[in-house]
Amino acid sequence: MKRIFYSSGSVVTGDRIAEAIIHYAEVLALRDTSDTIDVPIALGSGRIGRAQLLIGPASELAVVPEETDVDDPDDAETLAELEHRIQLHGTTRPQASADSDPTDYVDANGYNEAVESRHD
């Protein structure tokens, strides 16, 4: 188990999920973007709960080992979703060619930089 510390507190989750969260935060920071994730956490009662975390360039996360008697909330579906998001954001963004319309590109979150910059 790992405890993830962030600006306003901490949560405990499984090793693989904690590692994926840190990796995803790094990928998002390199992209200068953020995302909200929903992950399983170990509650003090011994039950498994869920936490929503906002991660991105401003995230200051620390992950440390945590000794606990609570079962590891290692959720394969959550892990697969985090890995999918890492792949989406970790690949090179397509670049518009000179003769293409830059408004054709929409990123994984539905954001179009070319359209937004015209509204500023």
C-alpha positions in Angstrom: 0.0 0.0 0.0 1.0 3.6 -0.6 0.0 6.9 1.0 -0.3 9.7 -1.5 0.2 13.2 0.0 -1.2 16.2 -1.8 -1.9 19.8 -0.9 -4.8 19.3 1.4 -4.3 15.8 2.8 -3.6 12.2 1.9 -5.1 9.0 0.7 -4.0 5.4 0.9 -4.3 3.2 -2.2 -2.6 0.2 -3.8 1.0 0.2 -5.0 0.2 -0.1 -8.7 -2.5 2.5 -8.6 -0.2 5.0 -6.7 2.6 4.4 -9.2 0.1 5.0 -12.1 -1.1 8.2 -10.5 2.4 9.6 -10.2 3.2 8.6 -13.8 0.0 10.2 -15.0 0.7 13.4 -13.0 4.1 13.6 -14.7 2.6 13.1 -18.2 0.0 15.8 -17.5 2.7 18.2 -16.2 4.7 17.7 -19.4 1.5 18.6 -21.4 0.7 21.5 -19.1 -2.7 20.2 -18.5 -4.7 18.6 -15.7 -7.3 15.9 -15.2 -9.6 14.6 -12.5 -9.3 10.9 -11.7 -11.4 8.6 -9.6 -9.4 6.0 -7.7 -10.1 3.4 -5.0 -8.7 4.1 -1.5 -8.4 2.3 1.8 -10.6 3.9 4.5 -9.7 4.0 8.2 -12.6 1.6 8.8 -11.0 -1.1 6.7 -13.5 -0.6 3.9 -12.7 0.5 0.4 -13.9 3.9 -0.8 -13.3 6.2 -3.8 -11.5 9.5 -4.0 -11.5 12.0 -6.8 -8.2 13.7 -7.3 -7.3 16.7 -9.5 -3.8 16.2 -10.9 -1.7 18.2 -13.3 1.2 20.6 -13.6 0.6 22.2 -10.2 0.2 18.9 -8.4 2.8 18.3 -5.7 2.4 14.7 -4.9 4.5 12.5 -2.6 4.0 8.8 -2.4 5.3 6.8 0.5 4.9 3.2 1.7 2.1 2.6 4.2 1.8 -0.2 6.6 -1.8 -1.2 7.1 -4.0 -4.2 7.8 -6.5 -3.0 5.2 -6.7 -5.0 1.9 -5.0 -3.4 -1.0 -7.7 -1.6 -3.1 -6.0 -2.7 -6.3 -8.7 -2.2 -8.9 -7.9 -3.6 -12.4 -10.5 -1.4 -14.1 -9.1 1.8 -12.5 -5.6 0.8 -13.3 -6.5 0.1 -17.0 -8.2 3.5 -17.2 -5.2 5.3 -15.8 -2.9 3.5 -18.2 -5.3 4.4 -21.1 -5.1 8.1 -20.1 -1.3 7.9 -19.8 -1.2 6.6 -23.4 -3.6 9.2 -24.7 -1.6 12.1 -23.1 1.8 10.5 -23.5 1.9 10.3 -27.2 3.0 13.1 -29.5 0.2 15.5 -30.4 -0.5 15.6 -34.1 0.8 18.7 -35.8 -1.2 20.5 -38.4 0.4 20.7 -41.8 0.7 24.0 -43.7 -2.4 23.3 -45.8 -4.6 21.8 -43.1 -7.2 23.5 -40.9 -6.0 23.6 -37.3 -9.5 23.6 -36.0 -9.8 19.9 -37.1 -7.7 18.8 -34.1 -9.5 18.0 -30.8 -7.5 16.5 -28.0 -8.6 13.6 -25.7 -10.6 16.0 -23.5 -12.4 17.6 -26.4 -10.3 20.7 -26.2 -9.3 22.5 -29.4 -6.4 25.0 -28.8 -6.8 26.7 -32.2 -10.5 27.4 -31.7 -10.0 28.6 -28.1 -7.1 30.9 -29.0 -9.4 32.8 -31.4 -11.8 33.5 -28.5 -9.2 35.1 -26.3 
